[in-house]
Amino acid sequence: MNVVQLPVAKLVARQPQALQDPDWLRWSLVTIAVCFIGLFICLPLGLVIVKAFSKGLEAYWAALAEPDTLAALRLTLLTAAVTVPLNTIFGVAAAWAVTRFDFKGKSLLTTLIDLPFSVSPVISGLIFVLLFGAEGWFGSWLIEHDIKIIFATPGIILATLFITFPFVARQLIPLMQEMGSQEEEAALSLGASGWRTFWSVTLPNIKWALLYGVLLCNARAMGEFGAVSVVSGHIRGLTNTLPLHVEVNYNEYNIVGAFASASILAALAILTLILKTTLEWQQARR
Amino acid sequence: MSILLTNISKQFGAFAALSNINLEIPEGELVALLGPSGCGKTTLLRIIAGLEQADQGRVFLSGVDKTTQNVSKRGIGFVFQHYALFRHMTVFENVAFGLRVKPRRERPDNDSITKKVHALLELVQLDWLHDRYPDQLSGGQRQRIALARALAVEPSVLLLDEPFGALDASVRKDLRQWLRNLHHELNVTSIFVTHDQEEAMEVASQVVVLNHGRIEQQGSPSDIYDHPANAFVSRFIGQTNIFDMAEQDADWLQIAGLLPIQHDSKIAHVRPHDIVVEKVTANQAAPATLKDWQHLGALIRLELVKNGSNGSAASVFAEMPNDQFKQLALSRGDKVGFQIRQAHWFQ
């Protein structure tokens, strides 16, 4: 039986003939794609690791154990720990508002959600300097009350919050639009409260997209350079996040230090990719 | 539970979905809200459920004003057009949902829930599917699970939005009969929305015909079929031939027996089965020619063509039982005469 069935199954799975391009075209496209990925993604990533270990394992560990590096890592993790949950809540709320209610200015809100994507991060950072800097709108009030935002952790968190807020909402809005609200209406008609409906019907349906959005949000929160660079002030050991720390080290010709920190970021990126692939695989299996 | 709607109106922007609907539904009835798409029937159903708020008017359930009450408090069961089963829950959990979300004081314990859910699944004859997920079920099975889920909370009113709309023809036939039987068994006041007049006539004990956000007629199926209140209802329910006596060439209709009884009515609606077709010999003057016919199972539908003096041609549809048609032994192009037995007259 198997011997007979196998070719049949292959026939069915085959691409329609009309969509099959000649061999030379197929192979050249594959080659171009592979070369591109190799040249622009694998090679730089490999170089980061090679450079980080160029003076040996010990130098690598020493660079990582440096207090400034550890402080940068702590600040990066703190920023992500604050911004990711906040933007998750914001993203769910925004997606809910956009897909479930009809109100004036809805399309404007949808456009504004995308604003951080379309504005250069440097400008995003400058906005906060203009608002909270010494010469900014709230500057004098903040100085009077001895509150530091710019060149301090709150500014970094605010800038990161601004940069990363579209990720979760962008993931959820198309999904929730496509799902419609019938399941939620059904839950309500069965006597469930709004809160209960959210937890037992909406959340399970959007959980994969939500996790995916959170993952992307987290990756950006840890890796953001432009906006954070403007508001941070580059105070070593205090307001340097990992990406800023990499730059500072590199400018000081501390190659091992720069690439050791970069390798942490690269490892975070790879971890994110693995998680993302796992999520996609889980989703496809369901 | 009886339902009373007074003066319900609903606007969507500039579009009046419903205007001044007054409707009373006695307890235990199985009512069809029937009308063409866009007539406001689903909106009316959603207003009764509390999924939509009317701009004005009041909703009374069992004499209690429930106009402002939230859908989750109204005690209704709603079956959605596309079933809206919770896709991440098994069939069992779907049906149990309404029981699990009850406030702690009213919530039955786990054993009672299990027992009740299995009883409901047996009622809809799908207990063997209890551990499946909705996407593993066929359309008809999903429909029945959605019904079981709505019945779990023992609603006093059951509302169904196009319950058979998304099913294929044979499943639809079975489910109609099944729903009718189930209603006899449970005797819960039920309203379903449909655009299919055949479905409404077959299943419902009362039919409410809607058009452009207004009620055109309410009554039992036979009432509505035999005594249509206006031209819209007559056209919408069943097939109808429409004759305009004001047209100059209408003499042949009078010869066929169509006499305006009421002096001011000029439009006659004639059901195909109220037209008796007879064969005439070739040299006789005959009013029409047999153009074609279709088999409708037990009935044959004949299409007759009447050529007017000014070159126009009017089609007349008549129906007769299969065996009678065989006796007549007609073929295409034969001259036939016909008699109109009965007509409804409208302005």
Interface residues (C-beta under 8 A of the other chain):
Chain A: Q182 E183 E185 A186 A187 L188 S189 L190 G191 A192 S193 R196 S200 V201 P204 N205
Chain B: A49 L51 N70 V71 S72 K73 I76 G77 F78 F80 H82 A84 L85 F86 R87 H88 F97 G98 V101 K102 A146 R149 A150 A152 V153
